[in-house]
Structure formats: C-alpha cells, structure tokens
Amino acid sequence: DAGITQSPRHKVTETGTPVTLRCHQTENHRYMYWYRQDPGHGLRLIHYSYGVKDTDKGEVSDGYSVSRSKTEDFLLTLESATSSQTSVYFCAISRTGAEQYFGPGTRLTVT
Amino acid sequence: RKEVEQDPGPFNVPEGATVAFNCTYSNSASQSFFWYRQDCRKEPKLLMSVYSSGNEDGRFTAQLNRASQYISLLIRDSKLSDSATYLCVVKGWNAGGTSYGKLTFGQGTILTVHP
C-alpha cells in the first residue's frame, strides 16, 4: 500500500470553528489531492497540488483552503466549518498525475 | 448529463458467476481510464487501468471503446471477496485546457457476491 496517512481519522466539531486536516505521504509523489465523498455525489475534488506551494481549486473548493509547504504534507483547512461540510475526506497522491492512491480517510462531523 | 455514468446496481451474484459492469463518459477528450474498488467505509483502491487495446489482470478484464465513450469491467469466477463498490474513473481536461490528474468518478456500482 502507498504510504499515505491522514489525521485525524475522526473529528466532531461545532459550526463556525476552524478545522485542519492533514495528509502525509512517504512516497515523494509530486501530486496530492483532497476529495470529499458524500452519498449521492460520489467523490468530488476539493483542491489539488502539483508541487510545493503549487495548488489549484477543484470542483467544490468553496469554504476550503489548502497549503503545501513541503512535498510530504498537504493540509486542508475549513476556515469556519458548516454542517454541509460533514463528510468523509480522502487525500490522494500520484507520481505522474494519472493513477491516484488514496489515504484511509477522515470522517468529519460538524454539529 | 453526468460526466461519468454507471449503473448503480446492486448486482447480486452467486460465487463463480461472471458479472459485467458498464460505464459511459461524456468528454470525448478524456485521457485515461481506471476502475477502482471501494469496500464499505474504506478508501478507494486502484483495481486496474484501462487501455485502448483492452487489458486483463487475472479474473478481471477491462475494455475501452473510445468511439462509443464506453468502458467495461468483466469479473469472472466471482469470489465472496469481490463484494464491493466498483468505481469507473476518467481522467480528462478541465475547461481551461489544463489537467493535473483531475479524476472524475462515477457514483459506483455495488456488487454483492453470495455463497
């Protein structure tokens, strides 16, 4: 399995609080991605990174920001969490930008 | 129209059966194609890439028809452990003409293999 970890694995937070999710890889892959998965919507891309300090928006980026200060870490921040951001968040990595390998996911509940 | 469409199933088959999943995609400029499997409450895992000439990996065969914008996955001799959701995934280009590995996922086809 690809060396990807996500932290925390589970989190419950209140509406309006900031939340940061971390993705860490040991594969030295160039590309990293954040997805959310919701019933009825499948997996949707939030943000992605194509190198250190190089990031871009995905299809559902509103309310989220990301940072990548080093190759191995990609952070997803919810500046002010809302109930609509309750979801399962997956990080993925890719060496070439083609096949992607996913982390174990973070279950976030916003109350 | 959704970018990637799959029959959601569920498909319920006995062990040893052959089952086929289909997927259509809307963007004719799509570059790469994959099948992932996802077990309940787990992350998606890459099952296989799909090549224009078709490809096989053990009991799994994937086919691509670019003219019809159609992808298929065939599972032979189904095992109980094949029970999962199968995701059809397409890598394409965004409206700006750039792509950094943006994958579009179908919503998945649920397979249950029973004894």
Interface residues (C-beta under 8 A of the other chain):
Chain A: Y31 Y33 G40 H41 G42 L43 R44 L45 Y48 Y50 D56 G58 F90 S94 T96 G97 A98 E99 Q100 Y101 F102 G103 P104 G105
Chain B: S32 F34 K42 E43 P44 K45 L46 S49 L87 K91 S99 Y100 G101 K102 L103 F105 G106 Q107 G108
